[in-house]
Amino acid sequence: RARQMEPQVTDMLQRIAARHGGQLAGTQHQLKSYGSLQDKLKQRVALKKQTLEEAAANVNDALRYSMVLEPRDFTAGLRAVLAALDDQGHARVRLTNQFIDYPPSFKAINVTLRSPDGALWEIQFHTPETFALKERFHDLYKHTHALALGGASRAEQRELQAPALEAFKRVASPPGCEEIDDWQEETVPTLASTPPALASEQTPVNADASQAHSVFNAAAGKQAALTPVLNTLAAGLGARLWGNVRYDAKQGRIEQVQQAPFQKSVASIKDKIRRHLRAGMSAEQATQSVGDALRYALELPSEGFVAKVLAAQDALRLQGMTCVKLKNYFTSGDGTYRGINASFTDAEGYTFEVQFHTAESFNAKAQTHLS
């Protein structure tokens, strides 16, 4: 499967890298060899106590890439690349920032993605210096894994890794890199009301794409009626209306996506439905749970921000739209996202999302929002 998708993914990554100042490196290793795959499966079975089936399902680097970015452009470039991949339907599953580990036995940012067809693959983001060290210590890491498989203690493994530890300690992290937090795909709580038999019959990894297309098409129909209302609202508040955006790291500007500008992509909808199916929802529940297939962002002036948010709610209420949920991430959350997210229903009960931002919070979202 990795071999089948490799040409298309490589071409896509080369184009994205060129746009954002990156370069693919180590391309001769992007397809993991059969022998290496066998070794990885053995490690997972022996060290993580997984069954062979579980180990195979969790292999995320049969297809893997290294992208090199200059330190001064690293953080913005990484965010822009991941946003571009999201636009192409490659959903982020996990991100690990090894630049902030101490002591560092390795430095890079590892990201696991899921293709539109559900296949996992990996990309590592490096500076030129960290990639050179990765290549230099490649055999040492393989030897360490072999020792671990043979039952070596952590102390023995660390002793073998000592040269790499010392080398990576001397490498400075790219500016702003410490602001990139580890991230893992959210897990939706299991519904107690879902009958166990029904949950066991679900095959979430093979979720029917027609469900996602149905949600997408419903959003397309609604946006024709709702977007003019939001445009009028924005004009009245002195605000700017945004939908799906991409951040141009080179130009330092935000660009509005023109294709289906206010709709969640089919790939992202499908991914959300799959996660809900895995959590035990029925197909109907999972489909209905996608409340942001149509989403808007209002960038409001900082002065009088709260008053304008309240005025927006009042104006939408007069149009027959009810705010059913509101979360203020300026005052809650872990600080990695700022904004006010509100869910509204129209007169027919259709749910859509409106986010309220300042210029500063929206700029931060445009650079960091990846899924």
C-alpha positions in Angstrom: 0.0 0.0 0.0 2.9 2.4 0.9 4.4 1.7 -2.5 1.2 2.5 -4.3 0.7 5.8 -2.7 4.3 6.9 -2.7 4.5 8.6 -6.2 1.5 10.8 -5.5 2.5 11.7 -1.9 6.1 12.5 -3.0 4.9 14.8 -5.9 2.5 16.6 -3.5 5.2 17.1 -0.8 7.7 18.4 -3.3 5.3 21.0 -4.5 4.3 22.0 -1.0 8.0 22.1 0.2 8.9 24.3 -2.7 6.2 26.8 -1.8 7.3 27.1 1.8 11.1 27.0 1.7 11.5 23.3 2.5 13.4 20.5 0.8 12.8 16.7 0.9 15.9 14.9 2.0 16.9 11.2 2.3 14.4 10.2 -0.3 16.2 6.9 -0.9 14.8 5.8 2.5 11.2 7.0 2.2 9.9 3.5 1.6 10.7 1.3 4.6 12.3 -1.9 3.5 10.6 -5.3 4.1 13.3 -6.3 6.6 12.9 -3.1 8.6 9.1 -3.6 8.7 9.7 -7.1 10.0 12.0 -5.7 12.7 9.5 -3.1 13.7 6.7 -5.6 14.0 9.0 -7.8 16.2 9.8 -4.8 18.4 6.1 -3.9 18.9 5.1 -7.5 19.7 8.1 -8.0 22.1 8.3 -4.6 23.8 4.8 -3.2 23.6 3.1 -6.6 24.1 0.9 -6.1 21.0 -0.6 -8.8 18.9 0.8 -9.0 15.3 -2.5 -7.6 14.0 -2.3 -4.6 16.4 1.4 -4.0 15.6 0.7 -4.0 11.8 -2.3 -1.7 12.2 -0.1 0.8 14.1 2.8 1.0 11.8 2.9 4.6 10.7 6.2 4.8 8.8 6.1 2.3 6.0 6.1 5.5 4.0 8.1 8.2 5.7 9.7 11.5 4.6 12.2 14.0 6.0 11.7 17.7 5.2 14.5 20.1 5.9 13.7 23.8 6.7 16.1 26.6 7.6 16.0 27.4 11.3 14.8 31.0 10.8 11.8 29.7 8.7 11.3 26.4 10.5 8.3 27.1 12.8 6.2 29.1 10.3 7.2 26.7 7.5 6.2 23.6 9.4 2.8 25.1 10.2 2.3 26.1 6.6 3.2 22.7 5.3 0.8 20.9 7.7 -2.0 23.3 6.8 -1.4 22.6 3.1 -1.4 18.8 3.7 -4.7 19.3 5.6 -6.1 21.1 2.6 -5.2 18.0 0.5 -7.2 15.7 2.9 -4.2 14.3 4.9 -5.4 14.5 8.5 -2.9 15.0 11.4 -3.0 12.0 13.8 -0.1 12.8 16.1 2.7 15.3 16.5 5.8 14.9 18.7 8.2 17.8 19.2 11.5 16.2 20.1 13.3 19.6 20.1 11.8 20.2 23.6 12.9 16.8 25.1 15.7 16.8 27.6 18.2 15.2 27.4 17.7 15.0 23.6 18.7 11.7 22.0 17.2 13.0 18.8 15.9 16.3 17.5 13.1 16.7 15.0 9.3 17.1 14.9 7.6 13.9 14.0 4.1 14.0 12.5 1.9 11.0 11.7 -0.8 11.7 9.1 -3.8 9.7 7.7 -4.3 9.8 4.0 -7.8 10.3 2.5 -7.8 6.5 2.0 -7.0 5.9 5.7 -3.3 4.9 5.3 -0.9 6.2 8.0 2.4 7.8 6.9 5.0 9.9 8.6 6.9 13.1 8.0 9.9 14.4 10.1 10.8 18.0 10.1 14.5 18.9 10.4 16.9 21.7 10.2 20.0 21.0 8.0 22.0 20.3 11.2 19.6 17.9 12.8 19.1 16.0 9.5 22.9 15.6 9.2 23.0 14.2 12.7 20.1 11.8 12.0 22.1 10.4 9.0 25.3 10.3 11.0 23.8 8.2 13.9 21.4 6.1 11.8 23.3 2.8 12.4 23.7 3.6 16.1 19.9 3.9 16.5 19.4 0.6 14.7 21.9 -1.0 17.0 20.1 0.5 20.0 16.7 -0.9 18.9 18.3 -4.3 18.4 19.7 -4.2 22.0 16.2 -3.2 23.3 14.7 -6.2 21.5 17.4 -8.4 23.1 16.4 -7.2 26.6 19.1 -4.6 27.2 18.5 -2.2 30.1 17.7 1.5 29.6 21.1 2.3 31.1 22.8 0.1 28.5 20.8 1.7 25.7 21.7 5.3 26.9 25.3 4.4 27.1 25.3 3.3 23.5 23.4 6.5 22.5 25.9 8.8 24.4 27.6 10.2 21.3 24.2 11.1 19.8 23.1 12.7 23.1 26.2 14.8 23.2 25.9 15.9 19.5 22.2 16.8 19.7 22.8 18.8 23.0 24.9 21.2 21.0 22.2 21.9 18.4 20.1 25.0 19.1 16.3 24.6 18.6 14.8 26.7 15.8 13.2 30.0 17.0 9.6 29.6 18.2 9.9 25.8 18.1 9.2 25.6 21.9 5.7 26.9 21.2 4.8 23.7 19.2 3.1 21.3 21.6 2.8 17.6 21.3 -0.6 16.7 20.0 -2.6 13.6 19.5 -5.9 13.0 17.7 -8.8 13.5 20.1 -10.7 10.5 21.4 -14.5 11.0 21.5 -16.1 9.6 24.7 -18.0 6.3 24.2 -21.8 6.7 24.4 -23.3 4.7 27.2 -26.6 4.5 25.3 -25.0 2.7 22.3 -25.9 -1.0 22.4 -22.6 -3.1 22.5 -23.7 -5.3 19.6 -24.2 -2.3 17.4 -20.8 -0.8 18.3 -19.1 -4.1 17.6 -20.7 -4.3 14.1 -19.2 -0.9 13.1 -16.1 -0.9 10.9 -15.0 2.7 11.4 -11.8 2.4 9.3 -14.1 1.6 6.3 -16.7 4.3 7.1 -18.8 4.9 4.0 -17.7 8.0 2.3 -21.3 8.7 1.2 -22.0 9.8 4.8 -19.3 12.5 4.6 -20.5 13.6 1.1 -24.0 13.8 2.4 -22.9 16.1 5.3 -20.7 18.2 2.8 -23.6 18.6 0.4 -26.0 19.7 3.1 -23.5 22.3 4.2 -23.2 23.5 0.5 -26.9 23.9 0.3 -27.1 25.9 3.6 -24.2 28.1 2.9 -26.0 29.7 0.0 -28.6 31.0 2.4 -26.4 31.7 5.5 -23.3 33.3 3.9 -25.2 36.5 2.8 -26.5 36.9 6.4 -23.0 36.6 7.8 -21.6 39.0 5.2 -24.2 41.6 6.2 -23.5 41.0 9.8 -19.7 41.4 9.3 -20.2 44.7 7.4 -22.5 46.1 10.2 -19.9 45.2 12.9 -16.9 46.5 11.0 -15.6 42.9 10.9 -14.0 40.7 8.3 -15.6 37.4 7.4 -13.3 34.5 6.9 -13.8 30.8 6.1 -11.1 28.2 5.3 -7.8 29.9 5.0 -4.2 29.0 4.4 -1.1 30.9 5.7 1.5 32.0 3.2 4.7 31.8 5.4 6.9 33.5 2.8 4.6 36.5 2.4 3.4 36.5 6.0 -0.2 36.8 5.0 -3.5 34.9 5.3 -5.3 33.8 2.1 -8.9 32.8 1.8 -9.5 29.4 0.2 -11.8 29.9 -2.8 -13.0 26.4 -3.3 -16.0 25.7 -0.9 -14.7 28.5 1.3 -16.9 28.0 4.3 -17.2 24.2 4.3 -15.2 21.5 6.1 -13.5 19.2 3.6 -15.0 15.8 2.8 -11.8 14.2 4.0 -12.0 16.0 7.4 -15.7 15.2 7.8 -15.0 11.6 7.0 -12.2 11.5 9.5 -14.5 13.0 12.2 -17.2 10.5 11.5 -14.7 7.6 11.7 -13.5 8.8 15.1 -17.0 8.9 16.4 -17.8 5.4 15.0 -14.7 4.1 16.8 -16.1 5.6 20.0 -19.3 3.6 19.7 -21.6 5.9 18.0 -24.1 4.6 15.4 -23.7 5.8 11.9 -26.6 8.2 12.3 -25.2 9.6 15.6 -21.7 10.0 14.1 -23.1 11.9 11.1 -25.3 14.2 13.1 -22.4 14.9 15.5 -20.6 16.9 12.8 -21.7 20.4 13.8 -19.0 22.4 12.0 -19.4 21.2 8.4 -20.3 24.8 7.8 -18.2 27.3 9.7 -17.4 31.0 9.7 -14.9 33.2 11.4 -15.5 36.8 12.2 -12.4 38.9 12.8 -13.6 41.7 15.0 -11.8 44.9 16.1 -10.2 44.5 19.5 -11.9 47.6 20.8 -15.4 46.7 22.0 -14.8 43.1 21.2 -17.1 41.6 23.8 -19.9 44.1 22.9 -19.6 43.2 19.3 -19.8 39.4 20.0 -23.0 40.0 22.0 -24.4 42.3 19.2 -23.6 39.5 16.6 -25.6 37.0 18.7 -28.5 39.4 18.9 -28.4 40.1 15.2 -28.4 36.4 14.3 -31.3 35.8 16.8 -33.4 38.3 14.8 -32.7 36.1 11.8 -34.1 33.1 13.5 -30.7 31.6 14.5 -30.1 30.4 18.1 -26.8 30.1 19.9 -26.9 26.6 21.4 -23.3 26.4 22.6 -20.5 28.9 23.3 -16.9 28.3 24.5 -14.6 31.2 25.3 -11.0 30.1 24.7 -9.7 33.5 25.7 -10.4 32.5 29.3 -10.2 28.7 29.2 -8.2 26.0 27.5 -4.5 25.4 27.5 -3.6 28.7 25.8 -2.7 27.1 22.4 -5.8 28.5 20.8 -7.6 31.8 21.4 -11.1 32.7 20.2 -14.8 32.3 21.0 -16.4 29.3 19.3 -20.2 29.3 19.1 -22.6 26.8 17.6 -25.8 28.1 16.1 -28.9 26.5 14.7 -31.0 28.1 12.0 -34.8 28.1 11.9 -34.8 24.6 10.4 -32.5 23.2 13.1 -29.3 23.1 11.0 -26.2 23.5 13.2 -23.3 25.6 12.0 -20.3 27.2 13.7 -19.2 30.8 14.1 -15.8 31.7 15.6 -15.2 35.2 16.9 -11.6 36.4 16.8 -9.4 39.5 17.2 -6.9 40.1 14.5 -4.1 38.7 16.7 -6.0 35.5 17.6 -7.1 34.9 14.0 -3.6 35.3 12.7 -2.3 32.8 15.3 -5.1 30.4 14.3 -4.3 30.7 10.6 -0.7 29.7 11.3 -1.4 26.9 13.7 -4.8 25.4 12.9 -4.1 22.1 11.2 -7.2 20.0 11.5 
